[in-house]
Each structure stands twice: as C-alpha cells, then as structure tokens.
Amino acid sequence: MSDVSEQKQIQRSWDQPQGASFEEWMNTRVARFSTRKYDWNALKFQADYDPKYRRAQMRYIGTGGTGVANDSSVIPSEHFTFSTMIIPAGHEGPPHLHVDVEEVFFVLRGKLKLVLEKDGERFETILTDRDVVSIPPGVYREEINIGEEDALMCVMLGAQKPVTPTYPPEHPLASIKRG
C-alpha cells in the first residue's frame, strides 16, 4: 500500500475517533498506574508447572507477548507493546524466543541475570537499575531475579500483536498447552 490516498482510508488505532473531541481522544491515549492491575494469570500456566516461573504483567500499550488476547484498559497500538513485569526474588522468566520482534527489557529496580542463546552460543550478563537490553528476534532470552527484592522491569515488543513466544524444544514448558 504505497498510495497515500489508500492509507488515509484505513482507520488506525491512533486516529482520532469520529465525533470525539481532542480531549476525549487524548484521554484514550493515557494509561494511569492507578487504573492498572498486575496480572498474575497472564503466565499462570508457567507457574502452575513450576512456582519459580510466577511473575506478573501490567499492560499499558497493547497486550504484549504473554498471549493475553484482550485487555480493554490498554492503549491500542499499531507497532509495539509496552508493559511492566514483576519478577519476585528467586523467580525467573523461562527461556523463550520471539521469531518476529525485538524485545526490550528496561530494569527499573532489582538485579536480573540475563541469559541469551543462539545457535549454541551463550551470553550472560547482570542487569540492574536503569540498565536496558534490546534482544533481536531469533535469540532465546531468560531472565532470573538473583536479587533480594522483587525486580521491576519495562518490557517493550516491536509489534502490535507479536507471535506467541516459543520455548527451546528440550524445555519442559515446550510441551505444555496454555490455559
């Protein structure tokens, strides 16, 4: 679709709704912390398998890559998702892979061991307050809270609705069906 006239006919999530005032429109573009709730069920199927995978997502823009199909409280987006994630002390996000998008982790507080793998090569690093990483598609990522407190990070994915991530074939979660 390179024709500009064709592009103008498509309603995008950021377009001002017909009949909405500027204020009404802008209010739909604000997601306040006070109206968010941590969703401990978004990845519950992982925690049901092993409690060390228990963590929570708080969605702001789009529904993210956790597989949550709909959340009416989020700001719609065309090209990315943005959420926060709580990883309790001693817990971890299992190794997973996004085939279609970059994923960004920005640590607000805490101490995470980040493990990245691709084609048999492995990279590990520690992320702490205000550290950020951008992980390309096709690279397995795993984040482990090695600190004494809950870790809080921002998570951004580079698509409106990313393909549901997969796990390494040998990982136990690879054979579990999402509930």
Residue frames relative to the residue before (quaternion, step in Angstrom):
aa qw qx qy qz dx dy dz
M 1.0000 0.0000 0.0000 0.0000 0.00 0.00 0.00
S 0.0828 0.8234 -0.5548 0.0857 3.54 0.16 1.21
D 0.5668 0.6015 -0.3879 0.4080 3.58 1.21 -0.31
V 0.4494 -0.7216 0.4628 0.2511 3.59 -0.64 1.16
S 0.6315 0.5366 -0.3458 0.4401 3.61 0.98 -0.74
E 0.6318 0.5121 -0.3308 0.4787 3.60 1.07 -0.66
Q 0.6515 0.5308 -0.3182 0.4389 3.59 0.94 -0.86
K 0.6419 0.5440 -0.3267 0.4304 3.60 1.02 -0.73
Q 0.6552 0.5327 -0.3139 0.4342 3.61 1.12 -0.53
I 0.6219 0.5426 -0.3405 0.4505 3.60 1.19 -0.34
Q 0.3297 -0.7346 0.5606 0.1931 3.58 -0.80 1.03
R 0.1409 -0.7901 0.5946 0.0486 3.57 -0.67 1.14
S 0.6519 -0.5482 0.3570 0.3835 3.56 -1.19 0.50
W 0.7125 0.4436 -0.2762 0.4683 3.61 1.08 -0.48
D 0.4816 0.6674 -0.4418 0.3569 3.61 1.24 -0.04
Q 0.5275 -0.6186 0.4789 0.3311 3.58 -1.13 0.71
P 0.4351 -0.7041 0.4907 0.2724 3.62 -0.71 1.02
Q 0.5963 -0.5721 0.4368 0.3554 3.55 -1.12 0.75
G 0.8374 0.1987 -0.1612 0.4829 3.58 -0.86 0.98
A 0.5766 0.5788 -0.3910 0.4239 3.63 1.21 -0.14
S 0.4464 -0.6561 0.5325 0.2946 3.55 -1.06 0.75
F 0.6685 -0.4758 0.3717 0.4342 3.56 -1.27 0.26
E 0.6521 0.5177 -0.3123 0.4574 3.60 0.95 -0.87
E 0.6528 0.5046 -0.3182 0.4670 3.59 0.90 -0.89
W 0.6499 0.5203 -0.3042 0.4630 3.56 0.97 -0.87
M 0.6911 0.4775 -0.2898 0.4587 3.57 0.81 -0.98
N 0.6167 0.5454 -0.3535 0.4442 3.60 1.05 -0.63
T 0.6319 0.5090 -0.3442 0.4724 3.62 1.14 -0.46
R 0.6627 0.5008 -0.2886 0.4762 3.59 1.28 -0.28
V 0.6310 0.4947 -0.3255 0.5011 3.60 1.30 0.15
A 0.0316 -0.7634 0.6451 0.0097 3.57 -0.91 0.96
R 0.1936 -0.8208 0.5326 0.0718 3.56 -0.42 1.22
F 0.6011 -0.5646 0.4355 0.3609 3.53 -1.14 0.72
S 0.6511 0.5500 -0.3187 0.4146 3.59 0.96 -0.86
T 0.7158 0.4109 -0.2588 0.5019 3.61 1.17 -0.39
R 0.5666 0.5836 -0.3841 0.4369 3.62 1.27 0.01
K 0.1055 -0.7481 0.6485 0.0927 3.53 -1.30 0.43
Y 0.4620 -0.6488 0.5152 0.3165 3.55 -1.04 0.70
D 0.2442 -0.7654 0.5857 0.1070 3.53 -0.88 1.05
W 0.1459 -0.8081 0.5692 0.0418 3.54 -0.23 1.32
N 0.6355 0.5469 -0.3239 0.4382 3.59 1.28 -0.15
A 0.4750 0.6950 -0.4434 0.3077 3.62 1.18 -0.35
L 0.7958 0.1733 -0.0813 0.5745 3.59 1.03 -0.77
K 0.2073 0.8327 -0.4888 0.1574 3.56 1.23 0.56
F 0.5932 0.5814 -0.3736 0.4128 3.58 1.04 -0.71
Q 0.6312 0.5118 -0.3346 0.4772 3.61 1.12 -0.60
A 0.6801 0.4805 -0.2850 0.4748 3.60 0.91 -0.92
D 0.5958 0.5506 -0.3638 0.4578 3.59 1.14 -0.58
Y 0.6402 0.5047 -0.3202 0.4826 3.57 1.10 -0.67
D 0.7764 -0.1060 0.1146 0.6106 3.58 0.92 -0.98
P 0.4725 -0.7173 0.4342 0.2717 3.63 -0.60 1.11
K 0.5636 0.6094 -0.3989 0.3898 3.64 1.14 -0.41
Y 0.6593 0.5041 -0.3070 0.4657 3.61 1.25 -0.34
R 0.4204 0.7123 -0.4709 0.3068 3.62 1.25 0.12
R 0.2506 0.7275 -0.6099 0.1894 3.53 -0.87 1.07
A 0.3255 -0.7691 0.5288 0.1518 3.55 -1.23 0.41
Q 0.2508 -0.7456 0.6031 0.1321 3.52 -1.19 0.72
M 0.0981 -0.7359 0.6656 0.0760 3.55 -1.17 0.73
R 0.2169 -0.8249 0.5147 0.0871 3.55 -0.36 1.27
Y 0.1464 -0.7826 0.6014 0.0663 3.55 -1.10 0.82
I 0.7957 0.0495 0.0169 0.6034 3.58 0.79 -1.06
G 0.8172 0.0431 -0.0745 0.5698 3.58 -0.51 1.15
T 0.5571 -0.6457 0.4186 0.3122 3.57 -1.25 0.22
G 0.5091 -0.6852 0.4109 0.3201 3.60 1.23 -0.02
G 0.6290 -0.5668 0.4075 0.3421 3.49 -1.33 -0.23
T 0.4602 0.7187 -0.4319 0.2919 3.61 1.23 0.17
G 0.5712 -0.5994 0.3867 0.4062 3.57 1.24 -0.23
V 0.4318 0.6631 -0.4877 0.3688 3.60 1.25 0.07
A 0.3564 -0.7851 0.4710 0.1862 3.56 -0.55 1.16
N 0.8239 0.0097 0.0543 0.5641 3.57 0.93 -0.82
D 0.0833 0.7456 -0.6582 0.0620 3.53 -1.11 0.78
S 0.2879 -0.8138 0.4817 0.1511 3.57 -0.19 1.27
S 0.6261 0.5606 -0.3463 0.4169 3.61 1.19 -0.24
V 0.5984 0.5909 -0.3673 0.3973 3.61 1.21 -0.18
I 0.4928 -0.5877 0.5404 0.3461 3.52 -1.31 0.38
P 0.4051 -0.7081 0.5078 0.2768 3.60 -0.76 0.92
S 0.1196 -0.7951 0.5933 0.0378 3.54 -1.16 0.61
E 0.4058 -0.7090 0.5274 0.2336 3.53 -1.22 0.51
H 0.8567 0.2158 -0.0344 0.4672 3.59 0.91 -0.87
F 0.8072 0.1218 -0.0740 0.5728 3.63 1.17 -0.05
T 0.2569 -0.7118 0.6179 0.2133 3.55 -1.36 0.11
F 0.0859 -0.7813 0.6170 0.0400 3.56 -1.21 0.53
S 0.1385 0.7718 -0.6069 0.1294 3.54 -0.82 1.05
T 0.3381 -0.6682 0.5900 0.3017 3.51 -1.34 -0.06
M 0.1799 -0.7681 0.6088 0.0838 3.53 -1.22 0.56
I 0.2025 -0.7328 0.6394 0.1150 3.54 -1.06 0.90
I 0.0358 -0.7562 0.6532 0.0156 3.54 -0.91 0.98
P 0.3505 -0.7603 0.5020 0.2169 3.61 -0.38 1.16
A 0.6602 -0.4966 0.3837 0.4126 3.57 -1.22 0.50
G 0.8170 0.2271 -0.1955 0.4926 3.56 -0.93 0.97
H 0.6270 0.5258 -0.3403 0.4633 3.60 1.24 -0.11
E 0.1663 -0.8002 0.5715 0.0736 3.55 -1.27 0.25
G 0.3837 -0.6294 0.6137 0.2828 3.44 -1.39 0.33
P 0.4217 -0.7353 0.4610 0.2628 3.61 -0.58 1.07
P 0.6351 -0.5127 0.3876 0.4284 3.59 -1.18 0.37
H 0.1168 0.7819 -0.6021 0.1120 3.55 -0.88 0.98
L 0.2882 -0.7621 0.5703 0.1044 3.49 -1.30 0.52
H 0.1491 -0.7262 0.6624 0.1082 3.54 -1.07 0.83
V 0.2841 -0.7961 0.5150 0.1426 3.56 -0.65 1.11
D 0.7760 0.4035 -0.1695 0.4542 3.56 1.17 -0.57
V 0.8095 0.2539 -0.1002 0.5199 3.62 1.14 -0.36
E 0.4882 -0.5616 0.5660 0.3549 3.48 -1.39 0.30
E 0.1267 -0.7514 0.6378 0.1118 3.56 -1.23 0.49
V 0.1664 -0.7822 0.5972 0.0622 3.54 -0.92 0.99
F 0.1029 -0.7450 0.6563 0.0609 3.56 -1.06 0.89
F 0.0301 -0.7624 0.6463 -0.0040 3.57 -0.87 1.01
V 0.2593 -0.7935 0.5346 0.1316 3.58 -0.42 1.24
L 0.2591 -0.7636 0.5753 0.1369 3.55 -0.70 1.11
R 0.7714 -0.1361 0.0949 0.6143 3.56 1.03 -0.85
G 0.6357 0.5372 -0.4010 0.3827 3.51 -1.19 0.60
K 0.3573 -0.7006 0.5811 0.2093 3.50 -1.40 -0.10
L 0.0006 -0.8212 0.5666 -0.0676 3.53 -0.41 1.29
K 0.2788 -0.6870 0.6406 0.2000 3.52 -1.12 0.77
L 0.1549 -0.7862 0.5959 0.0526 3.55 -0.74 1.12
V 0.0785 -0.7799 0.6208 0.0133 3.56 -0.84 1.03
L 0.0478 -0.7889 0.6125 -0.0163 3.57 -0.75 1.12
E 0.0077 -0.8084 0.5877 -0.0312 3.59 -0.99 0.86
K 0.1297 0.7591 -0.6328 0.0807 3.52 -1.15 0.75
D 0.8642 -0.0317 -0.0097 0.5020 3.54 -0.94 0.98
G 0.7464 -0.4249 0.2129 0.4658 3.57 0.90 0.97
E 0.6132 0.5078 -0.3659 0.4819 3.61 1.23 -0.05
R 0.1684 -0.7984 0.5769 0.0377 3.54 -1.05 0.87
F 0.0550 -0.7674 0.6388 0.0089 3.55 -1.11 0.83
E 0.0388 -0.7875 0.6150 0.0066 3.59 -0.91 0.94
T 0.0863 0.7695 -0.6304 0.0552 3.53 -1.16 0.70
I 0.3879 -0.6809 0.5643 0.2598 3.55 -1.31 0.29
L 0.1410 -0.7673 0.6220 0.0668 3.55 -0.95 0.96
T 0.0355 -0.7843 0.6194 0.0034 3.55 -0.97 0.90
D 0.8370 -0.2326 0.1410 0.4748 3.56 -1.35 -0.11
R 0.8754 0.0389 -0.1115 0.4688 3.51 -0.92 1.17
D 0.4370 0.6304 -0.4980 0.4046 3.56 1.17 0.57
V 0.1134 -0.7902 0.6005 0.0463 3.56 -1.13 0.67
V 0.0567 -0.7667 0.6377 0.0471 3.55 -1.21 0.57
S 0.1717 -0.7424 0.6382 0.1094 3.55 -1.14 0.72
I 0.1427 -0.8192 0.5548 0.0265 3.54 -0.50 1.24
P 0.3910 -0.7416 0.4934 0.2317 3.60 -0.63 1.09
P 0.6087 -0.5114 0.4318 0.4260 3.59 -1.23 0.32
G 0.7750 0.3710 -0.2588 0.4414 3.54 -1.18 0.58
V 0.6365 0.4714 -0.3320 0.5122 3.60 1.29 0.10
Y 0.3887 -0.6980 0.5485 0.2466 3.59 -0.83 0.99
R 0.0590 -0.7883 0.6123 0.0148 3.53 -1.08 0.82
E 0.0177 -0.7650 0.6429 -0.0342 3.52 -1.14 0.81
E 0.0769 -0.7998 0.5945 0.0291 3.57 -0.87 0.91
I 0.1002 -0.8068 0.5821 -0.0153 3.55 -0.77 1.13
N 0.3282 -0.7389 0.5531 0.2009 3.58 -0.75 1.04
I 0.0636 -0.8171 0.5730 -0.0072 3.57 -0.38 1.26
G 0.5261 0.6432 -0.3972 0.3895 3.57 1.30 0.15
E 0.6124 -0.5660 0.4282 0.3482 3.52 -1.39 0.00
E 0.7454 0.3350 -0.1858 0.5456 3.61 1.27 -0.31
D 0.6627 -0.4468 0.3926 0.4550 3.54 -1.31 0.12
A 0.2887 -0.7187 0.6031 0.1909 3.55 -1.06 0.77
L 0.1269 -0.7701 0.6224 0.0582 3.55 -1.08 0.79
M 0.0779 0.8046 -0.5837 0.0762 3.55 -0.74 1.04
C 0.4080 -0.6374 0.5887 0.2841 3.50 -1.33 0.45
V 0.1221 -0.7730 0.6203 0.0521 3.54 -1.09 0.79
M 0.0007 0.7891 -0.6137 0.0271 3.55 -0.85 1.00
L 0.1203 -0.7760 0.6179 0.0388 3.53 -0.96 0.98
G 0.4585 -0.7499 0.4310 0.2041 3.54 -0.97 0.93
A 0.6843 0.3859 -0.3321 0.5221 3.60 0.89 0.92
Q 0.6115 -0.5587 0.4209 0.3697 3.54 -1.20 0.56
K 0.7786 -0.0141 0.0457 0.6257 3.58 0.94 -0.93
P 0.1966 -0.8160 0.5323 0.1105 3.59 0.06 1.26
V 0.5775 -0.5295 0.4840 0.3897 3.52 -1.28 0.42
T 0.5482 -0.6167 0.4456 0.3474 3.59 -0.96 0.85
P 0.4628 -0.7074 0.4515 0.2855 3.60 -0.76 0.99
T 0.2841 -0.7362 0.5898 0.1715 3.53 -1.29 0.46
Y 0.4060 -0.6945 0.5492 0.2262 3.53 -1.34 0.37
P 0.6320 -0.4951 0.3933 0.4480 3.58 -1.17 0.34
P 0.6026 -0.6091 0.3664 0.3629 3.62 -0.92 0.83
E 0.7091 0.4578 -0.2648 0.4664 3.60 1.04 -0.72
H 0.5398 0.6256 -0.4063 0.3901 3.63 1.25 -0.21
P 0.5695 -0.6287 0.4042 0.3420 3.63 -0.94 0.83
L 0.6459 0.5353 -0.3331 0.4304 3.63 1.02 -0.66
A 0.5263 0.6536 -0.4083 0.3595 3.60 1.19 -0.37
S 0.7455 0.3939 -0.2194 0.4908 3.59 1.09 -0.60
I 0.5644 0.6016 -0.3884 0.4107 3.60 1.26 0.03
K 0.3576 -0.7181 0.5584 0.2112 3.55 -0.98 0.89
R 0.4664 -0.6563 0.5147 0.2947 3.56 -1.04 0.79
G 0.4212 -0.7222 0.4981 0.2300 3.55 -1.03 0.92
